[in-house]
């Protein structure tokens, strides 16, 4: 018995990471709208990423944090952050095109490691 793969509708949008369609996730977020090769990430993959980042931070002292703090997070002002975000964008673009994105992933990994080095947030490299 042969099984046919269902032809995917060209209009169906998919997460660039897990490949789930927009019909099976709660939220699908798109990349830059001016780029015709737009990348997408679903709410489930965002949750996985947030969990990984939280695990890497270790136990945090949340008692001293204000719920309505309007101060920006130190990572937003870190000099490596723009490099990391640009590397992530290139990686998502390659993944969404179905191309080999191993070089882009290595670039993301290297930037993330530089960002997570002890003291990197409080003492960014000059």
N, C-alpha and C positions, 0 to 999 in steps of 0.2 A: 504494500500500500504506500503510495506517495503522498506526502503532505505538501501542500502548496503554501508558500509564504504569502500572507495577505499583503496586497499592494498597499503601501502607505500613501495616504492622501498627501499631496504636495503642500496643502494648506496646514497640515498638522504641525504645530510647533513642538519641539522637544528640548529637554534639558541637555545642555552640552556636556554634562558630566555623567549623569546616570541614564540618559536617553529615554526617560519616561515622557510620555506625551502630555500635553497640556490638559487632556481630559482626565488624567488619573492623579494629578497633583493639585494641591489647593491653590498655589500661586506660582506663576512662571515669570521671572524677572528678565527683561532683555537688556543687552548691552547698549552701546551707543546707537541712537536711532538714525544717525546719518551714515552709518556703515552698512552697506548692503549685505555683508557677511556677518550679520548680527549673531551674537552668542547669547545663550539663555542659561539661567540657573534656577532650579526649583526650590521651593521652601524647604524640602527635605534635605537637599544638599547644603543649603545655607545652615540648617540646624546641625548637620554633621560637621561642617567647617567650624561653627561656633563652639561645638563640643570639643573638637581637637584643639582649638586655640585655648579654651578654658583649661583643658587638661595640661597643656604645656605651661600654663602660668602657675599651676600648683595651687595650694590653698591660699585663699585671699582673705584679708581682714575687711569684710564688708561692713562691719559695725561703724567704721569711721566715714563711710561714704554717704553723701547726701543724695537722696532720691531725685531731687530736682536741681542737681548741679549743672550750671551752664558753662563750666570750664571745659575746654577741649581736652581730649585725651592726649597724653604725651606722644603716643604713636602717630597721631595725625600730623604732628610737627616734626617728626623724625626725618632726617635727610634721606634715609633709605626707603621710606614709605612710597614716594613717587616711583622709584625704580621697581619696587615690588608690585605695585598696582599695574604698571606698564607691562611687566613680565606676565602677570596673571592675564591681562587682556590679550596678549599675543598667544598665550597658551590656550585660552578659551577659543580664540579665533581658529587656531589650527585644529583643535579638537572638533569644533563645529563643522569644519570642512571635511572631516574624516581623514585628515592628513596625519603623518607621523609627527607627534608633538613632544617627542622625548627631549629634544634640545630645549624647547620652551619650558617644559616641566623642570628640567635641571636648573634653568635660570631662576625659576620661581623658588625652587628649593634653596638655592644658594643665597638668594636675597632674603628669604625667610630666616635662614640660619644666621645671617649677619645681623638681622633685626633682633633675634632672640638671644644673642650672646649676653651673658650677665653684664649688667650695667649699660646695655646699649640704649635703653630708653632714657635713663637719667644722665648718661654720659655719652651722647652720640659722637661718632668719629668726626674728626675735624677735616 
